[in-house]
């Protein structure tokens, strides 16, 4: 189902994921994706990321961190995690984004 308010849309997909954004995801790039557990999150210099969380398909948080140093590229290492689908939740300038990550 979809809930819409002024300039804001939240979509709930009960089977796979949650999407929460005000715009298309032009605010960051995850690469490579799929990956072996090691990947990079790249944000443009004008975007300020405050926190990053990654959850496995069971909803368990496997990574939590902040980007207080405001790096434009942040390397993440989940190589000790099992192969599968993960969800990255990130806050950029007060907007929450959720993206799917695949570890092969």
C-alpha positions in Angstrom: 0.0 0.0 0.0 1.1 3.6 -0.5 0.6 6.6 1.8 1.0 10.0 0.2 1.3 13.4 1.9 2.7 16.7 0.6 5.9 15.9 -1.3 6.3 12.7 0.6 5.5 9.1 -0.3 6.1 6.0 1.8 5.5 2.6 0.2 5.2 -0.6 2.2 5.9 -3.9 0.4 5.1 -6.5 3.0 6.9 -9.2 1.0 10.4 -7.8 0.3 11.3 -4.2 1.3 10.3 -0.7 2.4 10.9 2.3 0.2 11.0 5.7 1.8 12.0 8.7 -0.3 11.0 12.1 -1.5 12.8 11.8 -4.8 14.6 9.3 -7.1 17.7 8.0 -5.5 20.2 10.4 -7.1 21.7 11.1 -3.7 24.0 8.1 -3.4 25.4 5.1 -5.3 26.2 1.7 -3.9 28.9 -0.2 -5.9 29.5 -2.9 -6.7 26.0 -4.4 -6.2 25.8 -7.4 -6.1 29.1 -7.8 -4.2 31.1 -10.2 -2.1 30.3 -8.2 1.1 32.7 -5.4 0.4 31.2 -2.3 -1.2 31.3 1.4 -1.3 28.6 4.0 -0.7 29.3 7.2 -2.7 27.5 10.5 -2.0 27.9 13.9 -3.7 29.7 16.6 -1.8 26.6 18.6 -1.1 24.8 15.8 0.6 25.3 15.2 4.4 24.8 11.7 5.6 24.1 11.4 9.3 23.8 7.6 9.8 23.9 4.3 8.0 22.3 1.0 9.1 22.2 -2.4 7.3 19.7 -5.1 8.1 19.6 -8.8 6.9 16.5 -10.3 5.5 15.3 -11.3 9.0 15.4 -7.6 10.1 18.5 -8.0 12.3 20.9 -5.0 12.2 24.3 -6.2 11.0 25.9 -2.8 10.6 25.4 0.6 12.2 27.5 3.6 11.8 27.6 7.3 11.2 29.4 9.4 8.7 30.4 12.2 11.0 33.5 12.9 9.0 31.3 13.4 5.9 33.4 11.1 3.6 32.2 11.2 0.0 33.0 7.5 -0.2 32.5 5.1 2.6 33.7 1.5 2.4 31.6 -1.1 4.1 32.8 -4.7 4.8 30.2 -7.3 5.5 32.3 -10.1 4.1 31.7 -12.1 7.3 28.0 -12.1 6.8 26.1 -14.8 5.0 25.2 -14.5 1.3 21.8 -13.0 0.7 19.8 -9.9 0.5 20.4 -7.0 2.8 18.8 -3.6 3.2 20.8 -0.4 3.7 19.0 2.4 5.5 20.6 5.8 5.3 19.7 9.3 6.3 20.8 12.1 4.0 19.8 15.7 4.8 16.9 14.5 6.9 15.5 12.1 4.3 15.6 8.3 4.9 16.5 6.0 2.0 16.4 2.3 1.9 18.3 0.3 -0.8 18.7 -3.4 -1.4 22.2 -4.9 -1.3 23.0 -8.4 -2.6 25.9 -10.3 -1.2 26.9 -13.3 -3.4 
